[in-house]
Amino acid sequence: MPERVYLTQPIEDALRDGHPWVYADAVKHKGKSLEAGSVVDVIDAQGEFVGRGIFDPESPLRVRLWTLDESVRVDDELLENRIKQARRRRPFPSHDTTGFRLLHGEGDRIPGLVCDIYGDTCVLRPDGIAAERWLEPSREIIGRLFDIDRWVIRRSAIYAEKTKNPVAMWWGDVKDDGVATFLEHGVQYECDVIDGQKTGFFLDQRANRARIADLAVGRRMLNLFGYTGGFSLAAAMRGAARTTTVDLAAPAIEQAKRHFEINGLPPRAHEFIAQDAFDYLERFAPASAPFEVAVCDPPSFAHKRRDVPRASAAYIRLFSSLLQAMPTGSVVALASCSSHIGRDDFIDIVRQAARASHVALVITGVYGADVDHPILPGFLDGDYLQCVIATIEEY
């Protein structure tokens, strides 16, 4: 029988609704010390079983629940069932898309473990020491489902330090430059699975890249915080007249140029600028920016809940600068990737930015991550990506 841990706060309703996290200050353990990765039963104040999950003494997320059914064993067999369920939910890989998220942690009911596949490369990202217990069995299961040649483990810096492991490491015999090649809607991309952001690429924006590409046909498009040019390349391949990619990181800009080259697009027909986005926007007088479409997809400004007021102010300042610069009739896509800023909150940020910039916005769509990033109804923290597409009209 699993060891028992006891709730010290009345959160059992949220857990039974499907929220998978039990924080350290909401639970206590009365018995012997437990190792990271131990299976535990969570018990409420009435002595009733709430759920079964994995214990992590080093994490503020002390228990991640895997099941609410007392008859279900949390073991490698359950892991295999969950991985196969996740595989059946996805339309990928397909003939034109070979980069996708196979496992989305809590969204796929495999708490604490993310798995991204880029062609023949698999990147596993455990969130916390306890999740390390799933690495070996996950590799064995995934290796039977897909033709994988290269394996990579990516850890957060804090857990890498605690486990005395590198943040990113090759796992197995293949060790090379870390560049993985994959397709997205028939467009070829490269990503750095060792040193790149996230696991190498922003797979969650796939559907939004396609939406913007359709809107940019025959138009000039600005891509702020463009990283390696994902939005720009998708738009250019779809028929954008010209794209301008702006990112502070010069190596990212160089990779954006390479993306155009490997897809047969001459980079000289487009613009690539290594500059801070705020500074770049200062060059334009109101409504003078020479673009009909703009994408603004900054990194997360709110890593913790206490960051939300400061982050909201930063979003408003950034979006206001962009809205002021763009001409009437243009289309903008404004994005946020923080679980602490929900959809309603983000729309309110967009509203405040429009007011501050003295423009009227007509929202034509509010979108999240693509289908390989599922969400649980009881865990809206998983709905972290917000993307508002709107048209600028006269004030």
N, C-alpha and C positions, 0 to 999 in steps of 0.2 A: 504493500500500500504506500502511496506517496506520503511524504511528510505534510503536515497541515500548517498553514499560516492563517492568521486571523485578522479580519478587517477591524480597524480602529476608527473608521469613519463610515457613515451610512451611504456607501456608494454602490451597494449591491444592485439597485435598480438599473443604474447606468451599465454595470457589467452584464446584467441579464438582457439588456437591450442590445448588447453586442460591442460595447466599448472594451477593447482588449487590454487596457493598461491599468495596473495597480501601482500607484506611486509609493515611494518608500515611507512617507509619513502617514499612509493610510493602511498599513499592514504591519503586523509583528509576528515573530516566530518564537515559540516558547521552548523548543527542543534544542538539540545539538546544532552546531553551526552547519550551514548548508553550502555546498560548493556551487559555483556558477554553472548553470545548466541543469540543476536538479529539477525533477518534476515535483510540483507541489499542488495540493488542493487548497483552494481559497474558501474559507468558512466565514459566514456572517455572524453577527452578534447573537443570533438565536441558535447558533450551532448548526445551521443549514449549509449544505454544499452550494457554492456559487459557481465555481468553475475550476478547471485544471489547466496549469500552465507551467512555464519555465521560470525559475528563480535566478535572479542576478544580484548578488550582494554588493556589487560595485556600481550599480546603475541606479539613478533616481527612478527609473521604471523598474521597480523591484520584481514585479511579476508580469509576464505577458501571457495572456490567456489563449489557449489553443482550442478549448472545447468547454461547453456548458453541460455536457452529458457525462455523468459520473461513470458510465459504463465504457467510455472510450479511453483507450490507452494512448498516451502521448509518446510515440516511439517512431522508429524509422519506417514502419509500415504506414502510419498515419501521414508522415512526411511524404512518402511516395504517392499516396492517394491524393494529397493536396497538390503536389506538383503535376500529376496527371490531370486533375481538374483544371488547374491553371492553363495547362497546354490546350485543353479542349475549348476553353473560353476565347482563345486567341485565333484570329485569322492569319497569323504570321507563323513561320515564314511563308512568303508567297513568291510568285515568279518575279515580282518587281520590288519587294520589300524584304530585306534579310537582316535588318537591324531592328530589334524590338526588345521589350521588357518581358521576360518569361515569368518572373516572380516579383510581385509588388508588395512584399512584406505583409503587413496587416491587411491590405486590400485583397490579397489572395489567401488570407487566413494561415499565413506562414510568418508569424510575427518576428520581426527583427532580421529578415533575410531578403535581400534584393538580388535578382539575377538578370543581367542584361546580356543579350547575344548579339554580336556583330559579325555576321557571316560565320566564319569558322572559329571565332573567338568568344569565349564565355567569361564574363566578369561576375564574380560573386562578391557581394558587399554585406558582411555581417554587421549588425548594429549592436555592439556590446559583446562582452566576453562570453556571455551565456550562449549567444547565437553561434559561436564557433563550433559548438557540438554538432551542428547540422552541415558543416562544410564537407566532410568526407562522404557521408551518405548522399548528400545532394549531388556531388560530382558523379558518384556512381550511377544515380538515377538519371540525371540529365544526360550523361554520356551514352546511356542506352536509348534515349529519345532523339538525340541530335548528333550530327557528325561534327564533333568539336575537335580541333587540333591543338588549340592553345587555351590555357586556363590562367586566370588572373584573380587574385584576391585584393580587394580594396577595402581598407579600414579607415574610420575616422581617426584624426590625429590623437584624440584623447584616449581611445581604446588601443591604438597601436602602441602608445607609450606604456599603458598598463600591462599589455601582453608582451612587451619587449619585442614586438614584431614591426617590420616596416609598414608604412602606410599603404604602399602598393608593392606587390611581389608576384613574380611568375610562380606558377604552381605546376610543376611537372618538368618535362624534359626540354620544352621549347622556351627559349629566352631570346628575344630579339629587340628591335627598336621600339616595340610597343604600339606600332601603327596597325590598326585593324581597318579593313575595307568592307563596306556594305552598301546595299541599295536601299533607297527610300523613294517609292513611287517611280522607280526606274532611273533615278538620279544617283550617281555614284558619290559616296562620301568616304572620308577617312577620319579616324579619331585616334587619339592617343590614350590608350587604356591604362597606361601607367601614370602619366602626369596630367592628363586632361581633366577638365571639370566634371563633376559627378563621376560617372564611370567612363567618361570620354566624350559623351554627346548628350544633347537634350532631346531624348527620344519622346518625352511627354508632349512636345510642341508639334509633333508630326502633322496632326490634322489641321492645326492652325497655320502651319506653313503652307499647306495645300490651299486653305481658304484665302490667305493673303496672295498667294501666287495667282489665283483666279482673278482677284481684284486688281492685280498689278499689270495685267495684260495690256501692252501698248502704252503703259504709263511709266513715269519716273518714280522710283521708290527709294526712300531713306530707311536704313536699318541701324538703329542706335543700340549700343551694347551688342553688337553683331557677332561677337565671338569669332567662330571660324566660318561665318557667312551662311549659315543654314537657310535663313529666310531669304537672303539675297540670291543664293544659287537656285532655290526652288522657284523664285519669281523670274529670274533670268531664263531658266530653262522653259518656263511656261510662256515666255514672250514679253517680259517687261522691257520697255524701251531702254532703260538704264537703271542701274542700282548703285547706291552709295552705301558702303559698309563702314561704320565707325565703331572702333573699340580701342580702349586704352592700351591693350596688350599688343605690342608689335608682332610677337610670334603668332598670335591668333590671326592677325591681319594677313600675314604671309601665308598661313594655311588657307585662309579664305581665297586668296589669289590662286593657290594651287587647286582648290576645289573647282574653280572655273576652268583652269587649264585641263584637268583630267576629264572634264565633261565636254571638251571641245569648244569652250567659250573663250574668246580672247580677253584677258583681264583688262587690257588697255581700253576696251569699250565700256568699262565700268570704273567706278571710283572706290578706292580703299584708303581709309584714313585712320592712322593710329593717333587718337586724341581722346581726351575726356569728353563725354557726351554733353555735359553742362557747358564746357568751354566751346564746343563746336556750335551749339545753338546760339551762342552770343553773337555770332557773325551776321545773323539775319535780322533785318528790320521786321516789324509786324507784318504778317501775311506775305512775306517775300521769299520764303524758301522755295526753291525750284523743284518741288515734288508734288505729285498727286496722291501718293500713298506713303505712309510712314509707319514703322514698327518701332515700339519702344519696349524692350524686354529686359529690364535691369535685373541684376542679381537680387537675392532676397535682402530687403532692408530690415526685416524683423525676424531675427533668429530666435528671440525669446519673447514671451508675452509682454514683458516690461518694455520692450523696444517699440511697441506698436505706436505710441504717440509720436516719437521721433521719426519712425519710419513713415507714418502717414504724412507728416509735414514734408519729408523728403520727396515722397511720391508727388504730392501736390505741387511742389516747386518744380520738379522735373517735368511733369506733364503740362503744367502751365507754360513753361518755356517752349515746349514743343507746339502746343496748341496756338500760342501767339505767333509762332514763326510760320505755321502752315497756312496756305491760302484757303479761302472759302470754297467749299465744294470738294475738298480733299478728304481722304479716308485715313483714319488712324487706328492702329491696334495697340492698346495699352495693356501691359501684363504685369502680374505680380505672382511670385512663387513662394508664399509664406503661409503655413498652416494657421498662423495667428491672425491673418487678415482674411475673413470669409467673404463670400460673394457680395452680400449686402454692404459690408463695410467697404469693399473695394469700389463698388458702384458709387458710394457716397464720396469716396476720395476723388473719383473721376468727376462727379458733380461739382465738388469744390474747386477742382482745377479748371473746369470750364468757366465757372463764375469768376475766378481770379484772372483768367485770361480774356474775359469779355467776349466769349464766343458761345454759340448755341451748339450743343451736340445732340445728334439723333443716333441713339444706339440701335444697331441693326442685329447685334448678336452678342451673347455672353457665353463664353466657352471655357471648358476645363481641359484636362489632359486627355490624351487619346485612349482608345479602348483597352490598351494593354496596361493601364493604370487604374484598375477598378477601385471602387469606394464602397465601404460598408455603411448602411444607413444609420447604425449606431455609433459610427466613428467618423464624424465629419472633419476631424483633423486631417483625414486623408484627402479631402477636397482642397488641396493646397494651391493649385494653379488656377488663376483667373485671367481671362483674356477678353477684354471689351473691344469690340470693333464698332466704330461710330463714324458718322459723317459730320464734318464741320460746316455749320451754316451761319448765316448772319446773326448777330446778337439781337 
